[in-house]
Amino acid sequence: MTISVGKLEMIKYQPFIKWVGGKRGLLEQILPLFPQEFENYHEPFLGGGAVFFELFSQGLLEDKKVILSDINSELINVYQVVKNTPNKLIENLKHYKKEHSKEFYYQIRELDREEDYKNLSSLEKATRFIYLNKTCFNGLYRVNKKGYFNTPIGSYKKPNIVDEVTILNASKALQNANILQQSFKEIVKDVKKNDLVYFDPPYYPLNATSSFTSYDSNCFLEDEQFELFEVFDKLSDKGVNVVQSNSDTEFIKDLYKKYDIKIVNANRFINSKSSGRGKVNEVLVRNKN
């Protein structure tokens, strides 16, 4: 995708996968609240990477070290394949597009239940990941307690399985990024004063029935939110620029009460009832105004 500006064309770098809680619809609200000057950039809950791709599009990451990480090994593998072998990935996805059907979807989904799944190449796993992401219900990455992907097929007539331009642009954006599979707790050793860290964790649930808090087989509830707060605190004391998105709940606002909290308005799409979808407030926490 490109944006025309007079006679100039600016490439628009954007996520190549759908991701629950992704920030594409919030960029105009949250990016003006980010610090304008910083050294290196760290994004420990990578997900769809909307903030990274937008910062790259605007030239704000030029000549900066970029560290993108996530605990989800399947997700990190996809990013590494997009970075290193995008054309092979595109060719594989074209084959999957030709084969796409309800039967094929569940055949591909069941692969991680098989013993030889671990023997699949990185390319094959990445192809499977993107195919399922583009064809499953609402792009919802969900695994059961055994770590098996279990989202049902979506009802798309023409799913965008092969988004060639977006993948190639994403590959270009990722060329100078370090892509790591690790917990957010491990970033402290790599972050330096005046760096920028953006946390976009699984949100603290708004209520007992809205707990989509896991995109791998681990939960992210009170204990994990407290651990994240401790990392946020430690980085702030170190002179790091720290920004975090989270749910607009009393728990989160009380936890970060000594920091600057801004309310932003987001669209909620993941809900079993249509009455539960629509506008919902989120918070953006900053340690520097």
NUMIDO-707864 format. One record per residue (C-alpha): chain; residue number from 1; x negated, y, z negated. Coordinates in steps of 0.001 Angstrom, whole numbers, plus 500000, padded with zeros to 6 digits. Example, Ala and Ser with C-alpha at 12.3 -4.5 7.8 and 13.67 -1.06 7.14 Angstrom:
# NUMIDO-707864
<drenfi c="A" k="1" east="487700" north="495500" up="492200"/>
<drenfi c="A" k="2" east="486330" north="498940" up="492860"/>
END
This chain:
# NUMIDO-707864
<drenfi c="A" k="1" east="500000" north="500000" up="500000"/>
<drenfi c="A" k="2" east="498727" north="503460" up="500852"/>
<drenfi c="A" k="3" east="499897" north="506943" up="499977"/>
<drenfi c="A" k="4" east="499555" north="509660" up="502624"/>
<drenfi c="A" k="5" east="498240" north="513001" up="501416"/>
<drenfi c="A" k="6" east="498107" north="515349" up="504392"/>
<drenfi c="A" k="7" east="495648" north="513746" up="506768"/>
<drenfi c="A" k="8" east="494135" north="511697" up="503983"/>
<drenfi c="A" k="9" east="495251" north="508278" up="502843"/>
<drenfi c="A" k="10" east="494734" north="507147" up="499267"/>
<drenfi c="A" k="11" east="494846" north="503415" up="498627"/>
<drenfi c="A" k="12" east="497293" north="502523" up="495879"/>
<drenfi c="A" k="13" east="495864" north="499763" up="493721"/>
<drenfi c="A" k="14" east="498510" north="497893" up="491775"/>
<drenfi c="A" k="15" east="499269" north="494590" up="489998"/>
<drenfi c="A" k="16" east="499366" north="491475" up="492174"/>
<drenfi c="A" k="17" east="501578" north="489584" up="489694"/>
<drenfi c="A" k="18" east="504769" north="490369" up="487806"/>
<drenfi c="A" k="19" east="504381" north="490561" up="484044"/>
<drenfi c="A" k="20" east="506897" north="490920" up="481235"/>
<drenfi c="A" k="21" east="506195" north="494189" up="479433"/>
<drenfi c="A" k="22" east="504111" north="495467" up="482357"/>
<drenfi c="A" k="23" east="503478" north="499202" up="482359"/>
<drenfi c="A" k="24" east="504120" north="500155" up="485996"/>
<drenfi c="A" k="25" east="507379" north="501893" up="485104"/>
<drenfi c="A" k="26" east="505775" north="503787" up="482207"/>
<drenfi c="A" k="27" east="502597" north="505097" up="483830"/>
<drenfi c="A" k="28" east="503934" north="508623" up="484375"/>
<drenfi c="A" k="29" east="504826" north="508848" up="480686"/>
<drenfi c="A" k="30" east="501817" north="507222" up="479042"/>
<drenfi c="A" k="31" east="498789" north="508160" up="481157"/>
<drenfi c="A" k="32" east="499065" north="511910" up="480372"/>
<drenfi c="A" k="33" east="498706" north="510867" up="476721"/>
<drenfi c="A" k="34" east="495408" north="509078" up="477370"/>
<drenfi c="A" k="35" east="492114" north="510908" up="476703"/>
<drenfi c="A" k="36" east="490811" north="512610" up="479842"/>
<drenfi c="A" k="37" east="487159" north="512026" up="479020"/>
<drenfi c="A" k="38" east="485707" north="508707" up="477927"/>
<drenfi c="A" k="39" east="482762" north="506440" up="478586"/>
<drenfi c="A" k="40" east="483555" north="502775" up="479299"/>
<drenfi c="A" k="41" east="487028" north="501209" up="479585"/>
<drenfi c="A" k="42" east="488303" north="498098" up="477773"/>
<drenfi c="A" k="43" east="491680" north="496398" up="478210"/>
<drenfi c="A" k="44" east="491926" north="493324" up="475927"/>
<drenfi c="A" k="45" east="495556" north="492296" up="476656"/>
<drenfi c="A" k="46" east="495227" north="492376" up="480420"/>
<drenfi c="A" k="47" east="498564" north="490978" up="481613"/>
<drenfi c="A" k="48" east="499436" north="492528" up="484976"/>
<drenfi c="A" k="49" east="496770" north="495200" up="484571"/>
<drenfi c="A" k="50" east="498964" north="498138" up="485630"/>
<drenfi c="A" k="51" east="497059" north="500688" up="483538"/>
<drenfi c="A" k="52" east="493676" north="499494" up="484825"/>
<drenfi c="A" k="53" east="494799" north="499621" up="488463"/>
<drenfi c="A" k="54" east="496269" north="503106" up="488041"/>
<drenfi c="A" k="55" east="493141" north="504460" up="486347"/>
<drenfi c="A" k="56" east="491110" north="502956" up="489197"/>
<drenfi c="A" k="57" east="493458" north="504478" up="491803"/>
<drenfi c="A" k="58" east="492943" north="507916" up="490271"/>
<drenfi c="A" k="59" east="489153" north="507539" up="490306"/>
<drenfi c="A" k="60" east="488960" north="507711" up="486514"/>
<drenfi c="A" k="61" east="486865" north="504540" up="486247"/>
<drenfi c="A" k="62" east="484195" north="505566" up="488733"/>
<drenfi c="A" k="63" east="480666" north="504884" up="487412"/>
<drenfi c="A" k="64" east="482110" north="503415" up="484215"/>
<drenfi c="A" k="65" east="481694" north="499948" up="482784"/>
<drenfi c="A" k="66" east="485050" north="498122" up="482773"/>
<drenfi c="A" k="67" east="485802" north="495100" up="480570"/>
<drenfi c="A" k="68" east="489110" north="493339" up="481180"/>
<drenfi c="A" k="69" east="490015" north="490428" up="478927"/>
<drenfi c="A" k="70" east="492821" north="488205" up="477752"/>
<drenfi c="A" k="71" east="493156" north="485054" up="475668"/>
<drenfi c="A" k="72" east="495176" north="483401" up="478447"/>
<drenfi c="A" k="73" east="492666" north="481287" up="480382"/>
<drenfi c="A" k="74" east="495038" north="480710" up="483316"/>
<drenfi c="A" k="75" east="495552" north="484442" up="483723"/>
<drenfi c="A" k="76" east="491837" north="485207" up="483549"/>
<drenfi c="A" k="77" east="491143" north="482521" up="486137"/>
<drenfi c="A" k="78" east="493575" north="484240" up="488534"/>
<drenfi c="A" k="79" east="491776" north="487558" up="488144"/>
<drenfi c="A" k="80" east="488408" north="485936" up="488758"/>
<drenfi c="A" k="81" east="489664" north="484207" up="491899"/>
<drenfi c="A" k="82" east="491265" north="487426" up="493205"/>
<drenfi c="A" k="83" east="487969" north="489195" up="492586"/>
<drenfi c="A" k="84" east="485720" north="486569" up="494164"/>
<drenfi c="A" k="85" east="487677" north="484659" up="496830"/>
<drenfi c="A" k="86" east="490804" north="486638" up="497790"/>
<drenfi c="A" k="87" east="490952" north="485410" up="501395"/>
<drenfi c="A" k="88" east="490915" north="481739" up="500384"/>
<drenfi c="A" k="89" east="493636" north="482482" up="497848"/>
<drenfi c="A" k="90" east="495764" north="484160" up="500517"/>
<drenfi c="A" k="91" east="495396" north="481160" up="502828"/>
<drenfi c="A" k="92" east="496501" north="478799" up="500054"/>
<drenfi c="A" k="93" east="499492" north="481000" up="499238"/>
<drenfi c="A" k="94" east="500548" north="480984" up="502900"/>
<drenfi c="A" k="95" east="500688" north="477184" up="502713"/>
<drenfi c="A" k="96" east="502745" north="477342" up="499501"/>
<drenfi c="A" k="97" east="505115" north="479825" up="501151"/>
<drenfi c="A" k="98" east="505792" north="477341" up="503976"/>
<drenfi c="A" k="99" east="506443" north="474554" up="501461"/>
<drenfi c="A" k="100" east="508585" north="476618" up="499076"/>
<drenfi c="A" k="101" east="511793" north="474953" up="497916"/>
<drenfi c="A" k="102" east="513410" north="474063" up="494614"/>
<drenfi c="A" k="103" east="511880" north="470596" up="494785"/>
<drenfi c="A" k="104" east="508431" north="471982" up="495613"/>
<drenfi c="A" k="105" east="508659" north="474544" up="492782"/>
<drenfi c="A" k="106" east="509259" north="471900" up="490112"/>
<drenfi c="A" k="107" east="506628" north="469647" up="491635"/>
<drenfi c="A" k="108" east="504062" north="472446" up="491301"/>
<drenfi c="A" k="109" east="505315" north="473462" up="487857"/>
<drenfi c="A" k="110" east="504845" north="469914" up="486545"/>
<drenfi c="A" k="111" east="501173" north="469725" up="487525"/>
<drenfi c="A" k="112" east="499925" north="470908" up="484130"/>
<drenfi c="A" k="113" east="501578" north="467853" up="482515"/>
<drenfi c="A" k="114" east="499289" north="465546" up="484467"/>
<drenfi c="A" k="115" east="495967" north="464256" up="483185"/>
<drenfi c="A" k="116" east="494003" north="465308" up="486260"/>
<drenfi c="A" k="117" east="495240" north="468931" up="486086"/>
<drenfi c="A" k="118" east="491937" north="469859" up="484455"/>
<drenfi c="A" k="119" east="490173" north="468644" up="487593"/>
<drenfi c="A" k="120" east="491936" north="471128" up="489871"/>
<drenfi c="A" k="121" east="489661" north="473818" up="491263"/>
<drenfi c="A" k="122" east="489880" north="477419" up="490050"/>
<drenfi c="A" k="123" east="491331" north="478329" up="493450"/>
<drenfi c="A" k="124" east="494061" north="475695" up="493224"/>
<drenfi c="A" k="125" east="495013" north="476774" up="489693"/>
<drenfi c="A" k="126" east="495139" north="480426" up="490741"/>
<drenfi c="A" k="127" east="497329" north="479602" up="493750"/>
<drenfi c="A" k="128" east="499701" north="477675" up="491507"/>
<drenfi c="A" k="129" east="499814" north="480522" up="488985"/>
<drenfi c="A" k="130" east="500713" north="483200" up="491541"/>
<drenfi c="A" k="131" east="503218" north="480951" up="493330"/>
<drenfi c="A" k="132" east="505048" north="480206" up="490070"/>
<drenfi c="A" k="133" east="504853" north="483858" up="489038"/>
<drenfi c="A" k="134" east="506492" north="484989" up="492281"/>
<drenfi c="A" k="135" east="509205" north="482328" up="492313"/>
<drenfi c="A" k="136" east="510107" north="481695" up="488656"/>
<drenfi c="A" k="137" east="512879" north="483449" up="486735"/>
<drenfi c="A" k="138" east="511969" north="487160" up="486392"/>
<drenfi c="A" k="139" east="508234" north="486440" up="486627"/>
<drenfi c="A" k="140" east="508414" north="485250" up="483022"/>
<drenfi c="A" k="141" east="505188" north="483546" up="481927"/>
<drenfi c="A" k="142" east="506358" north="481147" up="479233"/>
<drenfi c="A" k="143" east="504811" north="477982" up="477876"/>
<drenfi c="A" k="144" east="506062" north="475453" up="475350"/>
<drenfi c="A" k="145" east="504238" north="474336" up="472200"/>
<drenfi c="A" k="146" east="502128" north="471939" up="474244"/>
<drenfi c="A" k="147" east="501020" north="474784" up="476506"/>
<drenfi c="A" k="148" east="503044" north="473619" up="479532"/>
<drenfi c="A" k="149" east="504601" north="476237" up="481801"/>
<drenfi c="A" k="150" east="508373" north="475831" up="481470"/>
<drenfi c="A" k="151" east="510122" north="478785" up="483126"/>
<drenfi c="A" k="152" east="512888" north="477683" up="485546"/>
<drenfi c="A" k="153" east="512957" north="478688" up="489200"/>
<drenfi c="A" k="154" east="514372" north="482114" up="490042"/>
<drenfi c="A" k="155" east="517224" north="482763" up="492468"/>
<drenfi c="A" k="156" east="515220" north="484718" up="495052"/>
<drenfi c="A" k="157" east="516165" north="484405" up="498719"/>
<drenfi c="A" k="158" east="512815" north="485665" up="499999"/>
<drenfi c="A" k="159" east="510222" north="485758" up="497185"/>
<drenfi c="A" k="160" east="507084" north="487753" up="497989"/>
<drenfi c="A" k="161" east="504717" north="484812" up="497636"/>
<drenfi c="A" k="162" east="501942" north="486201" up="499870"/>
<drenfi c="A" k="163" east="501307" north="489874" up="499067"/>
<drenfi c="A" k="164" east="498154" north="490050" up="501174"/>
<drenfi c="A" k="165" east="497452" north="493795" up="501058"/>
<drenfi c="A" k="166" east="497962" north="494012" up="497291"/>
<drenfi c="A" k="167" east="495638" north="491053" up="496658"/>
<drenfi c="A" k="168" east="492881" north="492474" up="498868"/>
<drenfi c="A" k="169" east="493177" north="495909" up="497274"/>
<drenfi c="A" k="170" east="493132" north="494352" up="493797"/>
<drenfi c="A" k="171" east="489999" north="492419" up="494725"/>
<drenfi c="A" k="172" east="488299" north="495667" up="495693"/>
<drenfi c="A" k="173" east="489317" north="497295" up="492401"/>
<drenfi c="A" k="174" east="487972" north="494348" up="490405"/>
<drenfi c="A" k="175" east="484518" north="494184" up="492003"/>
<drenfi c="A" k="176" east="482739" north="496105" up="489238"/>
<drenfi c="A" k="177" east="484860" north="494804" up="486352"/>
<drenfi c="A" k="178" east="483744" north="492226" up="483798"/>
<drenfi c="A" k="179" east="486619" north="489740" up="483426"/>
<drenfi c="A" k="180" east="486502" north="487700" up="480217"/>
<drenfi c="A" k="181" east="488653" north="485071" up="478530"/>
<drenfi c="A" k="182" east="488600" north="486010" up="474849"/>
<drenfi c="A" k="183" east="490670" north="487185" up="471897"/>
<drenfi c="A" k="184" east="491171" north="490899" up="471302"/>
<drenfi c="A" k="185" east="489216" north="490449" up="468043"/>
<drenfi c="A" k="186" east="486040" north="489750" up="469999"/>
<drenfi c="A" k="187" east="485874" north="493121" up="471734"/>
<drenfi c="A" k="188" east="484578" north="495011" up="468683"/>
<drenfi c="A" k="189" east="480987" north="493941" up="469360"/>
<drenfi c="A" k="190" east="481056" north="495356" up="472905"/>
<drenfi c="A" k="191" east="482789" north="498700" up="472339"/>
<drenfi c="A" k="192" east="480746" north="501859" up="471809"/>
<drenfi c="A" k="193" east="481488" north="505361" up="470578"/>
<drenfi c="A" k="194" east="483536" north="507418" up="473069"/>
<drenfi c="A" k="195" east="484678" north="504315" up="474975"/>
<drenfi c="A" k="196" east="488410" north="503938" up="475687"/>
<drenfi c="A" k="197" east="490318" north="500849" up="474529"/>
<drenfi c="A" k="198" east="493911" north="500263" up="475591"/>
<drenfi c="A" k="199" east="495840" north="497612" up="473653"/>
<drenfi c="A" k="200" east="499073" north="496262" up="475155"/>
<drenfi c="A" k="201" east="499782" north="493255" up="472899"/>
<drenfi c="A" k="202" east="502869" north="491054" up="472819"/>
<drenfi c="A" k="203" east="505273" north="493447" up="471125"/>
<drenfi c="A" k="204" east="506536" north="493063" up="467599"/>
<drenfi c="A" k="205" east="510171" north="491866" up="468048"/>
<drenfi c="A" k="206" east="512954" north="494416" up="467738"/>
<drenfi c="A" k="207" east="515037" north="491836" up="465899"/>
<drenfi c="A" k="208" east="515118" north="488135" up="465046"/>
<drenfi c="A" k="209" east="516571" north="487173" up="468452"/>
<drenfi c="A" k="210" east="514272" north="489214" up="470679"/>
<drenfi c="A" k="211" east="511023" north="487458" up="469916"/>
<drenfi c="A" k="212" east="509258" north="487084" up="473241"/>
<drenfi c="A" k="213" east="505920" north="487281" up="471444"/>
<drenfi c="A" k="214" east="503845" north="484660" up="473212"/>
<drenfi c="A" k="215" east="502462" north="484312" up="476713"/>
<drenfi c="A" k="216" east="500271" north="481441" up="475741"/>
<drenfi c="A" k="217" east="500940" north="478758" up="473137"/>
<drenfi c="A" k="218" east="500153" north="481135" up="470247"/>
<drenfi c="A" k="219" east="502616" north="483436" up="468481"/>
<drenfi c="A" k="220" east="501979" north="487118" up="467825"/>
<drenfi c="A" k="221" east="503918" north="488129" up="464738"/>
<drenfi c="A" k="222" east="503149" north="489949" up="461455"/>
<drenfi c="A" k="223" east="499770" north="488346" up="460752"/>
<drenfi c="A" k="224" east="498522" north="488963" up="464275"/>
<drenfi c="A" k="225" east="499842" north="492548" up="464252"/>
<drenfi c="A" k="226" east="497964" north="493172" up="460994"/>
<drenfi c="A" k="227" east="494796" north="491754" up="462566"/>
<drenfi c="A" k="228" east="495267" north="494049" up="465534"/>
<drenfi c="A" k="229" east="495717" north="497023" up="463209"/>
<drenfi c="A" k="230" east="492432" north="496172" up="461486"/>
<drenfi c="A" k="231" east="490639" north="496111" up="464848"/>
<drenfi c="A" k="232" east="492320" north="499398" up="465841"/>
<drenfi c="A" k="233" east="491189" north="500912" up="462529"/>
<drenfi c="A" k="234" east="487637" north="499616" up="462860"/>
<drenfi c="A" k="235" east="487288" north="500983" up="466391"/>
<drenfi c="A" k="236" east="488710" north="504342" up="465362"/>
<drenfi c="A" k="237" east="486174" north="504626" up="462524"/>
<drenfi c="A" k="238" east="483497" north="503875" up="465113"/>
<drenfi c="A" k="239" east="484453" north="506936" up="467184"/>
<drenfi c="A" k="240" east="486209" north="504981" up="469926"/>
<drenfi c="A" k="241" east="489260" north="506334" up="471781"/>
<drenfi c="A" k="242" east="492019" north="503835" up="470983"/>
<drenfi c="A" k="243" east="495505" north="503726" up="472514"/>
<drenfi c="A" k="244" east="498173" north="501085" up="471931"/>
<drenfi c="A" k="245" east="501648" north="500326" up="473257"/>
<drenfi c="A" k="246" east="504111" north="498515" up="471011"/>
<drenfi c="A" k="247" east="507766" north="498290" up="470028"/>
<drenfi c="A" k="248" east="509623" north="501161" up="468375"/>
<drenfi c="A" k="249" east="510159" north="499426" up="465044"/>
<drenfi c="A" k="250" east="509762" north="500546" up="461459"/>
<drenfi c="A" k="251" east="507157" north="497834" up="460942"/>
<drenfi c="A" k="252" east="504889" north="499194" up="463690"/>
<drenfi c="A" k="253" east="505475" north="502871" up="462849"/>
<drenfi c="A" k="254" east="504725" north="502245" up="459180"/>
<drenfi c="A" k="255" east="501618" north="500208" up="460040"/>
<drenfi c="A" k="256" east="500176" north="503019" up="462181"/>
<drenfi c="A" k="257" east="501589" north="505947" up="460181"/>
<drenfi c="A" k="258" east="498201" north="507663" up="459826"/>
<drenfi c="A" k="259" east="497840" north="507833" up="463604"/>
<drenfi c="A" k="260" east="499574" north="509875" up="466294"/>
<drenfi c="A" k="261" east="502738" north="508098" up="467496"/>
<drenfi c="A" k="262" east="504611" north="509120" up="470638"/>
<drenfi c="A" k="263" east="507965" north="507701" up="471743"/>
<drenfi c="A" k="264" east="508301" north="506623" up="475381"/>
<drenfi c="A" k="265" east="511357" north="505327" up="477193"/>
<drenfi c="A" k="266" east="511182" north="502012" up="479060"/>
<drenfi c="A" k="267" east="513506" north="499746" up="481024"/>
<drenfi c="A" k="268" east="514106" north="496314" up="479522"/>
<drenfi c="A" k="269" east="514749" north="493598" up="482099"/>
<drenfi c="A" k="270" east="514239" north="490360" up="480140"/>
<drenfi c="A" k="271" east="517443" north="489588" up="478303"/>
<drenfi c="A" k="272" east="519945" north="486758" up="478687"/>
<drenfi c="A" k="273" east="522847" north="489222" up="478390"/>
<drenfi c="A" k="274" east="523289" north="492165" up="480734"/>
<drenfi c="A" k="275" east="524380" north="494301" up="477754"/>
<drenfi c="A" k="276" east="520900" north="493816" up="476304"/>
<drenfi c="A" k="277" east="519177" north="495284" up="479338"/>
<drenfi c="A" k="278" east="518549" north="498962" up="480016"/>
<drenfi c="A" k="279" east="516664" north="501771" up="478312"/>
<drenfi c="A" k="280" east="514719" north="501046" up="475158"/>
<drenfi c="A" k="281" east="512197" north="503103" up="473213"/>
<drenfi c="A" k="282" east="508579" north="502028" up="472837"/>
<drenfi c="A" k="283" east="505731" north="503679" up="470987"/>
<drenfi c="A" k="284" east="502322" north="504811" up="472158"/>
<drenfi c="A" k="285" east="499859" north="505003" up="469264"/>
<drenfi c="A" k="286" east="496726" north="507154" up="469574"/>
<drenfi c="A" k="287" east="493875" north="507784" up="467196"/>
<drenfi c="A" k="288" east="492985" north="511100" up="468880"/>
<drenfi c="A" k="289" east="495346" north="513902" up="469941"/>
END
